[in-house]
């Protein structure tokens, strides 16, 4: 654990997808780990089952006694930017003089240990990083993986191997976190304007990605659409569906409900590969992931097996129900480009079917900054049920509400609805394809929606 000092860690926001992965990493390496999170969840349950003590109240008196009695120098405190600086727990550790680091700083220290592949991008990075980790695992390349979602093949957001030769990490652009990493090679999937509450302008965000590329001292693989941002850098390769360059996919078609394609990548030609998860955009993700895996020595045959067996990431185009009567797909899409990709793929897979979208906007600032694009993207649905904006770390912005956003959507079959009223509405509405969309707490409604639809449309 190069650069990481101490054998006792306290995580403030330990239930977050990135924080929990680091907590489990240090626990695996023999450290004492405890932390706080606002509410219990499946992730905090998992942490507790692995011997990590989690408190759900910010009262410093609830911090485990061995931490309160330890010398401040013996405790490393890790915080997530999602936790406000006014947190009583932060103040407690500050007053004690403990070392407090952001999650990004600690992950950066971890990536100093060994060769690291970092996947960045405003969307697609979770799927690509998870796919790389899966292909390496199937290909018998030992890796650690710190992922931004729950890998369906493994039921976890972190893969740990004591003999790992490579780290696979999701490089988060929020708060410029990815500039703390030490990647030996990188993938950049997309750079659509986002997090303008942090960056101010799209140009400032693009500049951060350029700085990230400079940190990478090896090959850089970027989506063809954003290649112009990296013209000055050596060792840049591009990928895209429909590209004539290398790497690329050819002969894309559907076989038995799955995408099949040929892959041309750095001197290798692999024919009739099958991808185990739906979504045309995921074939594009597979081009990037497969290229990285082949570089690490994964054989063509094991790569073939890995792509076919990849089940994706929880809440990334996750098909919860697929029957002759109804289809239910859950997706994390919270940016207009992600909505475009998800809704477009649903149209392609279920032509002629009526698509009912349930969307929860994420952040007041994002809703305000991208309202016109959200309106255009959501209008591709046949019906829209719009939930309240999920605030996450933000305070409300006057005038920015779901009702205001609804007015920006040029379609007829649309309405705002509360989380409480949603199930009642679905109980009486005839639906064919239902999509839940968003990055807030809409995931808590998904199991209830699944149960309701299964009961209503039982074969």
Buried (B, 14 or more C-beta within 10 A) or exposed (E): BEEBEBBBBBBBBBBBBBBBBBBBBBBBBEBBBBBBBEEEBEBBEBBEEEEBBBBEEBEBEEBBEEBEEBEEEBBBBBBBBBBEEEBEBBEBBEEBEBBBBBBBBBBBBBBBBBBBBBBBBBBBBBBBBBBBBBBBBBBEBEBBBBBBBBBBBBEBBBBBBEEBEBBBBBBBBBBBBBBBBBBBBBBBBBBBBBBBBBBEEBEBBBEBBBEBBEBBEEBBBBBBBBBEBBEEEEEBBBBBBEBEEBBBBBEBEEEEEEBBBBBBBEEBEBEEBBBBBBBBBBBBBBBBBBBBBBBBEBEBEBBBBBBBEBBBBBBBBBBBBBEEEBBBBBBBBBBBBBBBBBBBBBBEBBEEBBBBBBBBBBBBBBBBBBBEBBBBBBBBBBBBBBBBBBBBEBEEBEEBBBEBBBEBBEBEEBEBBEBEEBEEBBEEEEBBBBBBBBBBBBBEBBEEBBEBBBEBBEE
